[in-house]
Amino acid sequence: MPTGNDIQCVICRRNLLTGERAATYTEPRSGSSVHVCALCFERAEKNGWQLHEEPVPTVVPTDTADRTVRTLKAQVNTLQTQLDTTVERLEDTRDHTSARETEIETLAARLADAEAEGAAVRAALAESERRLEQLQHDVEESQTAQATILRARRRESDEVYLAGIAAEVFNRSPQAATIGLLVGLHGTPTVRIDVIGAALPRPVLIAFAWGEGGRDYRVDIDLVARRFDLVDLVPGGDGRMVERLEPLQGNAEWVDGRIVTAPAEPTIL
């Protein structure tokens, strides 16, 4: 893909300015693909050149644009000086000849063209700078989002952290009141929290056990999407207990109406 310094209009032999677009044509005699600037599209079509569908990329801002602006400014200053000198001579001599009038018209036209080209370069440079700022802003937002995702995924690999999150999700749910009622009937339960599997969202099993039976819940955790879904694994949802075939080894506690894990629970806010 050509860079800004390589793209040149084959008709006017002018290097493309910053932000300027060109089109690709096929030159019938040689059959080769050539670049034509926007100012020369009409001449290319009159010559019977065939336009390609795919446009030539917009020239990106480079140091050449700055040098072009400085060169054009110098040309404008030079042309202005030449014009002023010519006008002074005409005013002094009052010898208006056809040749001098033609010279003044030519210099004025060149001055107008140079000023217009300089304005186009400045406008294109300003647009390129605006687009560059937008791209930088988009990159910064993307990097921030990626850092957030990476941080969340690292935390999802910490089972102690996930156990604390699951406990807090349960403590904030209506199911905590159900366990509170069972505690009033059967006493303090044995509590166990286990992270099961490695799928996303990460599933965390919360089990309660009394001598008469127990209840099981699952908390599905996705820290990136900030989803924390609590699922009652006992059918019916009426607070009844199911039989436990094996004793439950606790790794958490039920204290004052809530699950307490060690170390202290993290927050999901």
VEXBA-627615 format. One line per 4 residues: number of its first residue (from 1); their letters; for each residue y, z, x of N, C-alpha, C. Coordinates in pm, whole numbers, plus 50000, padded with zeros to 5 digits. Example, Ala and Ser with C-alpha at 12.3 -4.5 7.8 and 13.67 -1.06 7.14 Angstrom:
2
1 = as = 49431 50780 51319 49550 50780 51230 49670 50780 51320; 49775 50708 51285 49894 50714 51367 50003 50787 51290
This chain:
269
1 = mptg = 49880 50000 50085 50000 50000 50000 50124 50000 50089; 50220 49909 50070 50337 49902 50157 50427 50020 50135; 50498 50058 50242 50595 50165 50233 50731 50106 50206; 50833 50193 50191 50967 50147 50165 51021 50059 50274
5 = ndiq = 50986 50085 50402 51037 50007 50513 50972 49869 50518; 50856 49847 50450 50782 49722 50459 50815 49626 50346; 50867 49675 50234 50885 49591 50116 51015 49512 50129; 51003 49379 50133 51119 49291 50149 51109 49178 50047
9 = cvic = 51220 49146 49983 51224 49035 49887 51209 48904 49964; 51112 48820 49922 51085 48695 49994 51194 48591 49968; 51275 48609 49862 51378 48510 49829 51509 48542 49900; 51561 48664 49880 51690 48699 49940 51676 48768 50075
13 = rrnl = 51549 48794 50117 51521 48856 50247 51583 48994 50260; 51605 49061 50147 51668 49193 50149 51560 49301 50138; 51569 49406 50225 51479 49521 50211 51511 49597 50083; 51408 49637 50011 51430 49709 49886 51498 49843 49911
17 = ltge = 51588 49879 49818 51658 50007 49829 51572 50119 49772; 51612 50241 49804 51539 50357 49753 51543 50361 49601; 51426 50375 49537 51417 50380 49392 51410 50242 49326; 51427 50135 49404 51428 49999 49347 51285 49949 49330
21 = raat = 51259 49880 49220 51127 49822 49194 51128 49672 49225; 51012 49623 49262 50994 49480 49285 50870 49434 49209; 50855 49304 49196 50737 49246 49131 50664 49157 49231; 50535 49138 49206 50453 49053 49292 50432 48918 49223
25 = ytep = 50464 48810 49293 50446 48674 49243 50350 48598 49335; 50289 48491 49282 50209 48400 49363 50291 48275 49390; 50312 48243 49519 50388 48125 49560 50294 48004 49551; 50322 47904 49463 50225 47797 49435 50184 47719 49558
29 = rsgs = 50278 47690 49647 50244 47602 49760 50144 47666 49855; 50166 47795 49886 50075 47863 49981 49966 47943 49910; 49989 47974 49781 49892 48055 49708 49894 48202 49749; 49993 48242 49827 49999 48381 49875 50081 48466 49779
33 = svhv = 50055 48599 49783 50129 48694 49701 50254 48738 49776; 50366 48737 49708 50493 48775 49770 50565 48874 49680; 50655 48952 49741 50735 49051 49668 50873 48992 49637; 50919 49013 49513 51050 48963 49471 51126 49079 49408
37 = calc = 51252 49100 49451 51333 49208 49395 51381 49170 49256; 51432 49269 49183 51475 49247 49045 51589 49145 49034; 51671 49137 49139 51784 49044 49136 51739 48897 49146; 51616 48876 49193 51569 48738 49217 51457 48697 49122
41 = fera = 51427 48780 49017 51321 48744 48923 51345 48605 48861; 51470 48580 48820 51501 48454 48750 51477 48334 48841; 51514 48347 48971 51494 48236 49065 51345 48211 49085; 51266 48321 49092 51122 48305 49111 51059 48232 48993
45 = ekng = 51101 48268 48871 51045 48204 48753 51088 48057 48743; 51213 48027 48784 51258 47888 48784 51178 47805 48884; 51135 47869 48993 51055 47799 49094 50910 47782 49051; 50875 47838 48934 50737 47822 48886 50639 47920 48947
49 = wqlh = 50690 48030 49001 50600 48130 49061 50537 48213 48950; 50412 48251 48970 50336 48325 48867 50348 48475 48893; 50387 48549 48789 50404 48695 48801 50270 48765 48790; 50244 48859 48881 50125 48945 48872 50151 49056 48772
53 = eepv = 50043 49105 48709 50057 49214 48612 50090 49346 48680; 50031 49372 48796 50046 49504 48862 50177 49507 48940; 50269 49602 48908 50398 49608 48978 50384 49666 49118; 50480 49627 49201 50487 49689 49334 50542 49830 49319
57 = ptvv = 50487 49929 49388 50533 50067 49373 50682 50081 49403; 50744 50177 49333 50883 50209 49360 50898 50262 49502; 51003 50218 49566 51027 50265 49703 51063 50412 49700; 50997 50495 49782 51021 50638 49786 51137 50668 49881
61 = ptdt = 51202 50784 49864 51315 50817 49951 51271 50838 50094; 51342 50773 50186 51316 50791 50328 51449 50803 50400; 51440 50824 50528 51562 50830 50607 51637 50698 50604; 51564 50586 50577 51628 50454 50574 51735 50449 50465
65 = adrt = 51710 50518 50353 51809 50519 50244 51941 50578 50292; 51933 50690 50365 52055 50752 50417 52127 50657 50513; 52047 50592 50599 52110 50499 50693 52173 50382 50619; 52108 50337 50511 52163 50225 50433 52297 50263 50370
69 = vrtl = 52302 50386 50315 52427 50432 50254 52538 50437 50358; 52506 50491 50475 52608 50501 50580 52653 50361 50624; 52556 50268 50636 52590 50132 50677 52679 50064 50574; 52642 50082 50445 52722 50020 50339 52863 50078 50335
73 = kaqv = 52873 50211 50355 53006 50272 50358 53090 50214 50472; 53025 50196 50588 53096 50138 50702 53138 49995 50672; 53047 49920 50605 53082 49783 50569 53198 49780 50470; 53195 49873 50374 53305 49880 50277 53436 49909 50347
77 = ntlq = 53434 50006 50438 53557 50040 50511 53607 49921 50593; 53512 49852 50658 53551 49735 50738 53611 49625 50652; 53542 49598 50539 53592 49494 50450 53728 49532 50390; 53746 49660 50360 53874 49705 50305 53985 49686 50407
81 = tqld = 53952 49718 50533 54052 49700 50639 54088 49553 50655; 53983 49469 50653 54009 49325 50664 54095 49275 50548; 54063 49324 50428 54141 49281 50312 54285 49328 50322; 54305 49454 50361 54441 49507 50375 54521 49428 50478
85 = ttve = 54455 49396 50590 54524 49319 50695 54566 49182 50644; 54475 49118 50571 54505 48985 50519 54621 48989 50420; 54619 49091 50332 54727 49103 50234 54861 49128 50302; 54860 49214 50406 54985 49242 50478 55041 49115 50542
89 = rled = 54950 49036 50602 54996 48911 50663 55056 48817 50559; 54989 48810 50442 55041 48722 50338 55177 48768 50288; 55193 48903 50275 55321 48955 50229 55431 48932 50332; 55394 48942 50460 55494 48923 50566 55536 48776 50578
93 = trdh = 55444 48689 50573 55473 48546 50597 55508 48470 50472; 55464 48521 50355 55485 48450 50228 55434 48307 50234; 55335 48288 50323 55283 48152 50339 55145 48146 50275; 55148 48136 50146 55023 48135 50070 54960 47997 50076
97 = tsar = 54856 47988 50152 54786 47861 50160 54654 47870 50084; 54601 47758 50055 54475 47752 49982 54363 47818 50060; 54367 47801 50193 54261 47860 50276 54267 48012 50272; 54390 48068 50282 54404 48214 50279 54363 48269 50142
101 = etei = 54400 48201 50036 54361 48247 49903 54208 48249 49888; 54145 48147 49942 53998 48144 49939 53940 48259 50020; 54003 48289 50135 53956 48400 50220 53968 48533 50147; 54082 48553 50078 54102 48678 50004 53999 48691 49893
105 = etla = 53977 48583 49820 53879 48588 49712 53739 48618 49764; 53708 48558 49879 53577 48582 49938 53562 48727 49981; 53665 48779 50049 53659 48918 50094 53653 49014 49975; 53729 48985 49869 53727 49071 49751 53590 49070 49686
109 = arla = 53529 48952 49680 53396 48944 49621 53294 49020 49704; 53304 49005 49838 53213 49078 49927 53234 49228 49914; 53360 49269 49901 53389 49411 49884 53330 49463 49753; 53346 49388 49645 53291 49431 49516 53139 49438 49521
113 = daea = 53078 49338 49586 52932 49340 49598 52884 49460 49679; 52954 49486 49790 52914 49599 49875 52930 49732 49802; 53040 49746 49727 53062 49870 49651 52955 49886 49543; 52921 49776 49476 52818 49784 49372 52683 49819 49432
117 = egaa = 52652 49758 49547 52524 49788 49612 52521 49933 49660; 52633 49980 49713 52638 50119 49756 52621 50215 49639; 52682 50182 49524 52665 50267 49406 52521 50268 49359; 52455 50151 49366 52314 50145 49326 52227 50228 49418
121 = vraa = 52257 50223 49548 52179 50303 49643 52198 50451 49616; 52322 50492 49593 52348 50634 49566 52279 50680 49438; 52283 50595 49335 52217 50632 49209 52066 50641 49227; 52009 50545 49301 51864 50547 49324 51824 50668 49406
125 = laes = 51906 50703 49505 51877 50820 49588 51883 50948 49505; 51983 50957 49417 51993 51076 49331 51872 51088 49239; 51827 50975 49184 51710 50977 49096 51585 51017 49174; 51572 50965 49296 51456 51001 49379 51456 51150 49412
129 = errl = 51573 51204 49440 51583 51347 49469 51546 51429 49346; 51590 51382 49228 51555 51455 49106 51404 51454 49084; 51342 51338 49105 51197 51328 49087 51123 51413 49189; 51175 51418 49312 51113 51499 49416 51120 51647 49378
133 = eqlq = 51234 51690 49326 51248 51830 49282 51149 51861 49170; 51132 51766 49077 51037 51787 48967 50895 51796 49019; 50861 51709 49115 50727 51713 49174 50703 51844 49246; 50804 51892 49320 50790 52020 49389 50770 52133 49289
137 = hdve = 50845 52126 49178 50829 52228 49074 50688 52224 49015; 50637 52102 48989 50502 52089 48934 50397 52141 49031; 50417 52113 49162 50322 52161 49262 50322 52313 49267; 50441 52373 49262 50450 52519 49265 50380 52580 49144
141 = esqt = 50400 52520 49026 50333 52571 48906 50182 52559 48919; 50136 52445 48973 49992 52425 48990 49934 52525 49089; 50006 52550 49199 49957 52645 49298 49951 52786 49239; 50051 52821 49158 50050 52953 49094 49932 52966 48999
145 = aqat = 49906 52860 48921 49793 52863 48828 49661 52873 48903; 49648 52798 49014 49524 52803 49092 49504 52941 49153; 49613 53002 49199 49601 53136 49257 49558 53237 49150; 49611 53222 49028 49571 53311 48919 49423 53295 48887
149 = ilra = 49377 53169 48880 49235 53144 48852 49147 53202 48961; 49185 53180 49089 49104 53230 49200 49097 53382 49197; 49211 53447 49169 49213 53592 49163 49123 53643 49050; 49129 53575 48934 49046 53616 48821 48898 53597 48851
153 = rrre = 48863 53485 48915 48721 53461 48946 48669 53562 49047; 48754 53602 49143 48710 53705 49238 48685 53836 49164; 48771 53870 49069 48751 53994 48995 48626 53987 48908; 48595 53867 48858 48476 53853 48775 48347 53873 48855
157 = sdev = 48356 53865 48987 48238 53891 49070 48221 54040 49100; 48319 54121 49062 48314 54267 49085 48256 54333 48959; 48129 54375 48966 48062 54429 48847 48121 54564 48805; 48167 54643 48900 48231 54771 48864 48359 54744 48785
161 = ylag = 48436 54647 48830 48559 54611 48760 48528 54561 48618; 48426 54473 48606 48389 54420 48475 48339 54530 48382; 48265 54628 48438 48217 54739 48356 48334 54817 48298; 48438 54838 48381 48557 54907 48331 48628 54829 48222
165 = iaae = 48638 54696 48240 48700 54611 48138 48621 54620 48007; 48487 54609 48017 48403 54615 47897 48420 54748 47825; 48427 54857 47900 48446 54989 47839 48578 54996 47764; 48683 54940 47824 48813 54945 47758 48814 54859 47632
169 = vfnr = 48750 54740 47639 48741 54655 47520 48670 54729 47407; 48559 54797 47441 48485 54871 47338 48570 54985 47283; 48639 55058 47370 48718 55173 47326 48829 55132 47229; 48875 55008 47239 48982 54962 47151 48928 54900 47022
173 = spqa = 48799 54889 47008 48739 54820 46894 48701 54918 46783; 48679 54867 46659 48633 54953 46550 48494 55012 46576; 48414 54949 46663 48281 55001 46691 48285 55138 46758; 48397 55170 46823 48408 55303 46884 48402 55412 46776
177 = atig = 48459 55382 46658 48453 55479 46548 48310 55495 46498; 48232 55385 46498 48092 55393 46457 48014 55486 46549; 48033 55470 46679 47965 55559 46775 48012 55702 46756; 48142 55719 46723 48191 55855 46699 48120 55921 46583
181 = llvg = 48091 55845 46475 48017 55901 46362 47875 55939 46403; 47811 55853 46483 47675 55883 46528 47673 56005 46620; 47778 56021 46699 47787 56140 46785 47794 56265 46699; 47869 56258 46587 47877 56373 46498 47742 56409 46437
185 = lhgt = 47657 56308 46418 47526 56333 46358 47418 56369 46460; 47422 56307 46577 47310 56319 46671 47349 56377 46807; 47478 56402 46828 47519 56457 46957 47565 56348 47053; 47598 56392 47175 47649 56299 47277 47538 56207 47326
189 = ptvr = 47562 56074 47331 47457 55980 47372 47455 55959 47523; 47345 55902 47569 47341 55846 47704 47403 55706 47697; 47489 55674 47795 47562 55547 47793 47531 55470 47921; 47502 55340 47905 47478 55256 48022 47551 55123 48003
193 = idvi = 47616 55078 48113 47687 54949 48113 47628 54863 48224; 47584 54741 48189 47525 54650 48288 47585 54511 48272; 47624 54450 48386 47664 54309 48387 47537 54226 48398; 47516 54135 48301 47391 54059 48298 47420 53911 48322
197 = gaal = 47353 53853 48419 47369 53711 48447 47501 53680 48516; 47520 53550 48546 47640 53504 48616 47714 53396 48539; 47676 53375 48412 47741 53270 48334 47882 53311 48297; 47964 53211 48261 48099 53236 48213 48104 53200 48065
201 = prpv = 48166 53286 47980 48222 53415 48019 48115 53515 48062; 48153 53612 48150 48055 53708 48202 48011 53803 48092; 47880 53811 48062 47830 53904 47960 47806 54043 48018; 47855 54145 47949 47836 54284 47990 47770 54359 47875
205 = liaf = 47653 54422 47901 47578 54493 47799 47617 54641 47800; 47650 54694 47680 47680 54837 47663 47572 54896 47572; 47499 54995 47622 47388 55054 47547 47413 55203 47526; 47383 55252 47404 47391 55394 47371 47251 55440 47331
209 = awge = 47213 55561 47371 47079 55612 47337 47087 55759 47297; 47019 55789 47187 46994 55926 47144 46843 55944 47137; 46800 56061 47108 46656 56084 47093 46598 56006 46977; 46678 55982 46874 46630 55913 46755 46636 55760 46767
213 = ggrd = 46705 55709 46865 46720 55564 46879 46848 55530 46953; 46898 55409 46932 47018 55369 47005 47087 55249 46941; 47196 55209 47005 47271 55090 46962 47312 55011 47086; 47317 54877 47070 47351 54789 47182 47466 54696 47143
217 = yrvd = 47554 54673 47241 47667 54581 47223 47678 54493 47347; 47742 54377 47329 47770 54288 47443 47917 54251 47441; 47980 54258 47559 48119 54216 47575 48121 54091 47663; 48172 53979 47610 48185 53854 47687 48325 53848 47745
221 = idlv = 48335 53838 47878 48464 53849 47948 48494 53719 48022; 48611 53661 47995 48663 53547 48072 48806 53582 48110; 48826 53622 48237 48957 53668 48280 49058 53554 48290; 49012 53431 48315 49105 53318 48324 49162 53287 48187
225 = arrf = 49075 53276 48086 49120 53249 47949 49169 53374 47878; 49152 53492 47943 49188 53621 47884 49120 53639 47749; 48989 53613 47750 48906 53634 47631 48815 53753 47653; 48810 53842 47554 48727 53962 47561 48663 53979 47423
229 = dlvd = 48542 53928 47406 48475 53926 47276 48364 54030 47272; 48370 54118 47172 48269 54222 47155 48170 54179 47046; 48040 54184 47079 47935 54142 46986 47842 54260 46959; 47819 54291 46829 47723 54396 46790 47583 54334 46791
233 = lvpg = 47494 54387 46875 47360 54330 46891 47259 54389 46794; 47300 54488 46714 47210 54547 46614 47235 54477 46481; 47133 54416 46420 47154 54341 46295 47207 54430 46183; 47285 54370 46096 47332 54441 45977 47471 54496 45989
237 = gdgr = 47510 54544 46107 47644 54597 46126 47675 54719 46043; 47570 54797 46005 47591 54914 45919 47585 55045 45997; 47583 55037 46128 47582 55159 46208 47446 55221 46228; 47339 55157 46180 47207 55217 46198 47160 55198 46342
241 = mver = 47066 55283 46384 47013 55279 46519 46880 55204 46521; 46848 55152 46641 46719 55087 46662 46638 55170 46761; 46508 55154 46752 46419 55233 46838 46430 55188 46983; 46425 55286 47075 46424 55256 47218 46283 55279 47270
245 = lepl = 46227 55177 47333 46091 55188 47384 46087 55260 47518; 46196 55257 47594 46201 55321 47725 46326 55408 47734; 46320 55514 47815 46438 55599 47832 46553 55519 47895; 46675 55553 47858 46794 55485 47910 46854 55568 48023
249 = qgna = 46871 55507 48141 46934 55574 48254 47084 55549 48246; 47160 55655 48222 47303 55639 48203 47379 55616 48333; 47488 55538 48325 47580 55522 48438 47725 55534 48392; 47746 55577 48266 47879 55604 48212 47866 55723 48116
253 = ewvd = 47979 55768 48061 47977 55886 47974 48060 55860 47849; 48025 55936 47744 48103 55936 47620 48183 56066 47617; 48316 56054 47631 48402 56171 47642 48519 56154 47546; 48535 56250 47457 48649 56253 47365 48665 56121 47289
257 = griv = 48554 56070 47238 48559 55953 47153 48575 55821 47224; 48544 55814 47356 48557 55689 47428 48462 55685 47546; 48430 55562 47592 48346 55546 47710 48432 55569 47834; 48377 55645 47927 48445 55670 48054 48353 55622 48166
261 = tapa = 48407 55537 48253 48332 55488 48369 48392 55546 48495; 48319 55537 48603 48370 55580 48734 48352 55464 48831; 48456 55429 48912 48587 55492 48918 48670 55464 48793; 48798 55506 48796 48883 55495 48678 48887 55352 48626
265 = epti = 48897 55339 48495 48892 55208 48430 49016 55125 48464; 48999 54994 48489 49115 54906 48504 49172 54871 48367; 49288 54812 48367 49350 54772 48241 49337 54623 48221; 49332 54577 48098 49327 54433 48069 49462 54384 48020
269 = l = 49565 54466 48022 49698 54425 47976 49770 54350 48087
